[in-house]
Amino acid sequence: MFLYYCFVTYVIQLLFFDYIFESLSFKFSLLDDTLTYVVLFEIVFISLVIIVNGILPNIKPVYITKKLFNILVRSTLIFMFVYFLLSVNFYMNYDMSFRHHIRLRDVGIPTKLLFSLLPVTKVIMFCIFVFLLNNKRLTKSLKAILWLLIFSTILTINSSFDIIRLLILFSIIFFPGIFFQDLSLNKLIAYLVLSLFILVGVVYVGYANKIGSDGAIELFTSFESIIHTFHQVLARISTSFVSLKILLEGHIFNLDMQLNTLLFAFETLKQKISILLSIGNVDSALYTVNRVNYEILYNTPNETAGASPGLLGSVFHLPIFPFSLLFIVFYTLAIIRSANRYVEDGHLKHNLVLMFSFMFMLFNFFESPLMILTIFEPTNLALFIFYIASFVRVRDSSL
């Protein structure tokens, strides 16, 4: 799963780098087209993850009763119903352009709560997915939770990732076998064709919430526009790769920037406390790693935009290299080992659909490791639940 993330986030960009270099240079502040240091760093990082993983001890799981498990499921069902109601409220007041025209701090409490709980719903989706993998079936209550999640996602679509999320959710309910059975060639081809159509939908939604529906449709009206769109999409998914290249080659010992990462985490914490306590005159400045990273990467100025440095690029936003490297290595292992604990006895068939789904559900944890520096970040609550739940097993297996 970790290697799949590295492949999608870094290796694909390496393979197509010469092909999209012109597009990347237009979009990002790239100095040259050399890749030697990037390749070496990726090899060192992956090697460290494998070596340290072999050294660390394993922790035994904690077993709970079937009764407690059912209580947790009912509580989750109530939680998801509340989330669904918040989604209805969002649908009545906003559209898919929400992320690009409205700042979260300027909306009402229901919408703030909706997006604060969103990372938790991703962990819930992952836990149900793992239950399916381990038991080859879902209970009625778990299916009800998934349907609430599907309807909520449809009502709140404002990101291209939401389309992929829906594809996986529908697959879990209607085609669960694709995740744990050997796929015949015909089924695999059919699923890949369907995925291609979904990919077009992902690109459409990604552009529609920026330039409108009519503008997004025009991207597919000619061969030239399709090729141009393909270049732009490759450049768009290269942010983590470009972050690694630029930070590695120009900011590895930029102590001012790295110390500011800690300062910005503190300022963001103050902002969130002020908003929670409704304190007046909240500082409107954006104090985030993503904001600083955007200013380093992009040629186009934008007063509010941010760009995640990704897993490997985050190393250079922390002070005192190579200790920052070890910090990200241990963070990575916390995610990997937690994910491995969820899958009982490691008995799964590692097919492409399964590993892509795994990677997608955990993508945010890999992509934004420095979020843990900000205590009240919603992702941290999801990460805590994800980590703690990985130790839990149900004593009665006949669920």
C-alpha positions in Angstrom: 0.0 0.0 0.0 2.8 2.4 0.9 4.7 1.4 -2.3 1.5 2.0 -4.3 1.3 5.5 -2.8 4.9 6.2 -3.8 4.2 4.9 -7.3 1.2 7.1 -7.8 2.8 10.2 -6.2 6.4 10.0 -7.3 7.2 7.2 -9.8 4.6 8.1 -12.4 5.9 11.7 -12.4 9.5 10.4 -12.8 8.4 8.3 -15.8 6.6 11.3 -17.5 8.9 14.0 -16.3 10.4 14.8 -19.7 7.0 14.7 -21.3 5.4 17.2 -18.9 8.4 19.3 -18.0 7.2 22.2 -20.1 3.8 22.2 -18.4 5.5 21.8 -15.0 7.9 24.7 -15.7 4.9 26.9 -16.6 3.1 26.1 -13.4 5.9 25.6 -10.9 9.2 27.3 -10.1 11.4 24.5 -11.4 15.0 25.4 -11.9 16.1 22.4 -14.1 15.2 19.0 -15.3 17.7 16.9 -13.3 16.3 14.1 -11.2 19.4 12.4 -9.7 18.9 13.8 -6.2 15.1 13.1 -6.2 15.7 9.4 -7.2 18.4 8.9 -4.6 16.3 10.4 -1.8 13.3 8.3 -2.7 15.5 5.2 -2.6 16.9 6.2 0.8 13.5 7.0 2.3 11.9 3.7 1.2 14.9 1.8 2.4 14.8 3.4 5.8 11.1 2.6 6.1 11.7 -1.1 5.3 14.7 -1.3 7.6 13.1 0.4 10.6 9.9 -1.6 10.1 11.9 -4.8 10.5 13.4 -3.6 13.8 10.3 -2.3 15.6 8.4 -4.8 17.7 4.8 -5.8 17.1 2.0 -4.9 19.5 -0.7 -7.4 20.4 -4.3 -6.5 19.7 -7.1 -6.0 22.2 -10.2 -8.1 21.9 -13.7 -6.8 22.5 -17.0 -8.7 22.7 -19.6 -9.0 20.0 -22.0 -6.9 22.2 -19.6 -4.0 22.4 -19.0 -4.3 18.7 -22.7 -3.9 18.0 -22.9 -0.9 20.4 -20.0 0.7 18.4 -21.9 0.0 15.1 -25.1 1.5 16.4 -23.2 4.6 17.6 -21.6 4.9 14.2 -25.0 4.7 12.5 -26.3 7.6 14.7 -23.1 9.5 13.9 -23.6 9.0 10.2 -27.3 10.0 10.3 -26.2 13.3 11.9 -23.6 13.7 9.2 -26.2 13.1 6.6 -28.4 15.9 8.0 -25.4 18.2 7.9 -24.9 17.2 4.3 -28.5 18.1 3.5 -28.0 21.5 5.0 -24.9 22.0 2.9 -26.7 21.0 -0.3 -29.5 23.5 0.4 -26.9 26.4 0.8 -23.9 25.7 -1.4 -22.8 24.0 -4.6 -19.7 22.2 -5.9 -17.7 25.5 -6.3 -17.7 25.8 -2.5 -14.0 25.1 -1.9 -12.9 27.8 -4.4 -15.1 30.6 -3.5 -15.8 30.4 0.3 -13.5 30.1 3.2 -14.5 27.6 5.9 -14.1 30.2 8.6 -16.8 32.3 7.1 -19.6 29.7 7.1 -22.1 28.7 9.8 -21.6 26.1 12.5 -23.3 23.2 10.7 -21.0 23.5 7.7 -17.9 23.9 9.9 -19.0 20.7 11.7 -19.6 18.9 8.4 -16.1 19.4 7.2 -14.6 18.8 10.6 -16.3 15.4 10.7 -15.4 14.5 7.1 -12.0 12.9 7.9 -13.7 10.7 10.5 -16.2 9.4 7.9 -13.2 8.4 5.8 -11.9 6.3 8.7 -15.4 4.8 9.1 -15.4 3.9 5.4 -12.0 2.3 5.8 -13.0 0.2 8.9 -16.1 -1.1 7.1 -14.0 -1.9 4.0 -11.6 -3.9 6.2 -14.6 -5.7 7.9 -15.6 -6.8 4.4 -12.2 -8.0 3.6 -11.9 -10.0 6.8 -15.4 -11.4 6.8 -16.3 -11.5 3.1 -19.7 -9.9 3.9 -21.3 -6.9 5.5 -24.1 -6.7 8.2 -27.3 -4.7 7.5 -26.2 -2.0 9.9 -22.8 -1.6 8.1 -24.6 -1.4 4.7 -26.9 1.3 6.2 -23.9 3.3 7.3 -22.5 3.0 3.8 -25.7 4.2 2.2 -25.8 7.2 4.5 -22.2 7.9 3.5 -23.1 7.6 -0.2 -26.0 10.0 0.0 -23.9 12.4 2.1 -21.1 12.4 -0.4 -23.5 13.0 -3.4 -25.0 16.0 -1.5 -21.6 17.5 -0.7 -19.6 16.9 -3.9 -17.1 19.7 -4.2 -13.9 17.7 -5.0 -12.8 15.4 -7.8 -11.8 12.9 -5.0 -15.5 12.6 -4.1 -16.1 10.8 -7.4 -13.5 8.2 -6.7 -14.9 7.8 -3.2 -18.4 7.1 -4.6 -16.9 4.5 -7.0 -15.3 2.6 -4.2 -18.5 2.9 -2.0 -20.7 1.5 -4.7 -18.2 -1.3 -5.4 -18.2 -2.3 -1.8 -21.9 -2.7 -1.8 -22.6 -4.1 -5.2 -19.3 -5.8 -6.3 -17.5 -6.7 -3.1 -15.8 -9.7 -4.7 -13.5 -7.5 -6.8 -11.5 -6.7 -3.6 -10.7 -10.2 -2.4 -11.3 -12.6 -5.3 -9.1 -13.4 -8.3 -10.5 -11.3 -11.2 -11.0 -12.8 -14.6 -9.6 -10.9 -17.5 -13.1 -9.9 -18.7 -14.1 -8.6 -15.3 -10.8 -6.7 -15.0 -11.2 -5.1 -18.4 -14.9 -4.2 -17.6 -13.8 -2.6 -14.3 -10.9 -0.7 -16.0 -13.3 0.6 -18.7 -15.7 1.8 -16.0 -12.8 3.4 -14.1 -11.9 5.2 -17.3 -15.3 6.8 -17.4 -15.1 7.6 -13.7 -11.7 9.2 -14.3 -13.3 11.5 -16.9 -15.9 12.4 -14.2 -13.2 13.1 -11.7 -11.5 15.5 -14.2 -14.8 17.1 -15.0 -15.7 17.8 -11.4 -12.2 19.0 -10.6 -12.4 21.6 -13.3 -16.2 22.4 -13.0 -15.7 23.6 -9.4 -13.1 26.1 -10.7 -14.2 27.2 -14.1 -17.9 26.2 -14.2 -19.7 23.3 -16.0 -19.6 24.8 -19.5 -15.9 25.4 -19.3 -15.3 21.9 -18.0 -17.3 20.4 -20.9 -15.2 22.3 -23.5 -12.1 20.5 -22.2 -13.4 17.3 -23.9 -14.6 18.7 -27.2 -11.5 18.2 -29.4 -8.4 16.0 -29.5 -6.2 19.0 -28.9 -8.1 20.1 -25.8 -8.1 16.5 -24.4 -4.2 16.4 -24.8 -3.9 19.8 -23.1 -6.2 18.6 -20.3 -4.1 15.4 -19.9 -1.0 17.6 -19.5 -2.7 19.7 -17.0 -3.9 16.8 -15.0 -0.5 15.2 -14.9 0.9 18.6 -13.7 -1.8 18.8 -11.1 -1.1 15.5 -9.6 2.6 16.3 -9.5 2.5 18.7 -6.6 4.1 16.3 -4.1 6.7 15.3 -6.6 7.6 18.9 -7.5 7.6 19.8 -3.8 10.2 17.1 -3.1 12.4 18.2 -6.0 12.3 22.0 -5.2 12.7 21.5 -1.4 15.4 18.9 -1.7 17.5 20.9 -4.1 17.0 24.4 -2.6 15.7 24.3 1.0 17.2 21.3 2.7 18.9 23.6 5.2 16.6 26.5 5.1 16.3 26.9 8.9 14.1 30.0 8.8 11.5 28.3 6.7 11.7 25.1 8.9 11.4 27.0 12.2 8.5 28.9 10.8 6.7 25.6 10.3 6.6 25.2 14.1 5.6 28.9 14.5 2.8 28.6 12.0 1.5 25.5 13.8 1.2 27.6 16.9 -0.4 30.5 15.1 -2.9 28.1 13.5 -3.7 26.7 16.9 -4.4 30.2 18.2 -6.7 30.8 15.2 -8.7 27.7 15.8 -9.1 28.4 19.6 -10.2 31.9 18.8 -12.8 30.7 16.3 -14.1 28.0 18.7 -14.4 30.5 21.6 -15.9 33.2 19.2 -13.2 35.7 20.1 -13.4 38.8 18.0 -10.7 40.1 15.6 -9.4 36.7 14.6 -6.2 37.1 12.6 -7.2 36.4 8.9 -3.7 35.5 7.8 -3.1 32.0 6.6 -0.4 30.3 8.8 0.0 26.9 7.3 2.7 24.7 5.9 0.6 24.3 2.8 0.5 28.1 2.3 4.3 28.4 2.6 4.8 25.5 0.3 2.5 27.1 -2.3 4.6 30.3 -2.3 7.7 28.3 -2.9 6.3 26.1 -5.7 4.0 28.2 -7.8 4.7 30.9 -10.3 1.2 32.2 -10.1 0.4 34.3 -7.0 -2.7 33.5 -5.0 -3.4 35.1 -1.6 -5.3 32.1 -0.1 -4.1 29.0 -2.0 -2.1 26.2 -0.4 -0.3 23.1 -1.6 0.6 20.1 0.5 4.3 19.2 0.3 3.4 15.5 0.4 5.0 12.8 2.5 8.6 13.1 1.3 8.6 16.8 0.8 7.4 17.3 4.5 10.9 16.2 5.6 12.3 19.6 4.5 9.6 21.7 6.3 10.9 20.4 9.6 14.2 21.6 11.2 17.4 19.7 11.8 17.8 17.3 8.9 18.3 14.2 9.1 16.2 14.1 12.3 13.3 15.4 10.4 13.8 12.5 8.0 13.5 10.0 10.9 10.4 11.8 12.2 8.6 11.3 8.8 9.9 7.7 8.6 8.4 6.9 12.0 5.1 8.7 11.1 5.0 6.7 7.9 5.5 3.4 9.8 2.7 4.4 12.2 0.3 4.5 9.3 1.7 1.4 7.5 1.7 -0.8 10.7 -1.8 0.4 11.7 -3.1 -0.5 8.2 -1.5 -3.9 8.4 -3.0 -4.6 11.8 -6.5 -4.1 10.4 -6.1 -7.0 8.0 -6.2 -10.3 9.9 -3.4 -12.8 9.2 -2.3 -11.0 6.1 -4.4 -13.4 4.0 -5.6 -10.9 1.3 -5.0 -11.2 -2.4 -3.1 -8.1 -3.4 -4.9 -7.2 -6.5 -4.8 -3.8 -8.2 -8.3 -2.7 -7.2 -7.7 -3.6 -3.6 -4.4 -1.8 -3.2 -5.7 1.3 -5.1 -8.7 1.5 -2.7 -6.5 1.0 0.3 -4.2 3.8 -0.9 -7.0 6.2 -1.7 -8.7 5.8 1.7 -5.4 6.5 3.5 -4.1 9.1 1.1 -4.7 12.1 3.3 -2.7 10.6 6.1 0.3 10.1 3.8 -0.1 13.4 2.0 -0.3 15.7 5.0 1.9 14.4 7.8 2.6 17.8 9.3 -1.1 18.2 10.2 -0.2 16.5 13.5 1.6 19.6 14.6 -1.8 21.4 14.8 -3.7 19.9 17.7 -7.2 20.8 16.7 -6.9 19.8 13.1 -9.9 17.5 12.2 -7.5 15.1 10.4 -5.8 14.5 13.8 -9.0 13.2 15.3 -9.4 10.8 12.4 -5.8 9.7 12.7 -6.2 9.0 16.4 -9.3 6.9 15.8 -7.6 5.1 12.9 -4.5 4.3 15.1 -6.5 3.2 18.2 -9.0 1.1 16.2 -6.2 -0.8 14.5 -5.5 -2.6 17.8 -9.1 -3.8 18.3 -10.4 -7.3 17.4 -13.8 -8.7 17.9 -13.7 -11.9 20.0 -16.8 -13.5 18.5 -16.0 -13.9 14.8 -19.6 -15.1 13.9 -20.9 -11.5 13.2 
